[in-house]
Amino acid sequence: MAQSDTVDRILDAAEELFAERGFSETSLRMITSKAKVNLAAVNYHFGSKNALIHAVFARFLTPFSATLEDAFDDLEAKCDGEPPTLNQTLWALTESAVRMPQRNEKGISIFMRLLGLAYTQSQGHLRKFLEQEYSQPFSRFMRLLKEATPQLSAVDRYWRIQFMLGATAFTMSSSDALRDILQNKLGVETTVQEIAARLVPFLAAGMQADDAMLVPPAHKTSVA
């Protein structure tokens, strides 16, 4: 078996199992069994479970980051010194993701599930890895978002970005199930690209909504 084939088998198995079971719940033995390799192969190619987790993310994020930087370059060149609009910025990000070559039809949904797990499970080493390796495109995206929403306070922008990321992670990680539901309920077929096209204006509207929190009314107790 060629080395590249062995690495791909391990990464494919790890990616799928991590997405299904989570990082802590997936053992190296499970991965080697699914990949049909021995533990020595994992240790040789990756050295540790943490390094394997990093490699799973890097396989998607490294080419995605390059594609995204190119998209931002093109966008800012077209805007000729003016800040890109929020819709333009969000679409550059979304289109870069859906245009990525996928190893299988569930590639984008699996990765978005993994990205969600990176923030919901205790994986400090992974967050540190992502910040070190991909801070440049992420910082650039944050800058473009800030320029496109000057009316927001830093706190409001922070929360709206979290809500936006949450909606995106849920929608894209569940895209296969959502497409099946749409087909069964309404008899309509759709693609990941069409889902993304519907998602972008929704996210932009949420980011630009009126700056007002709804304060729940004070609880009233009835007096007999």
Order of alpha helices (4+ residues) and beta strands (2+ residues): alpha-alpha-alpha-alpha-alpha-alpha-alpha-alpha-alpha-alpha
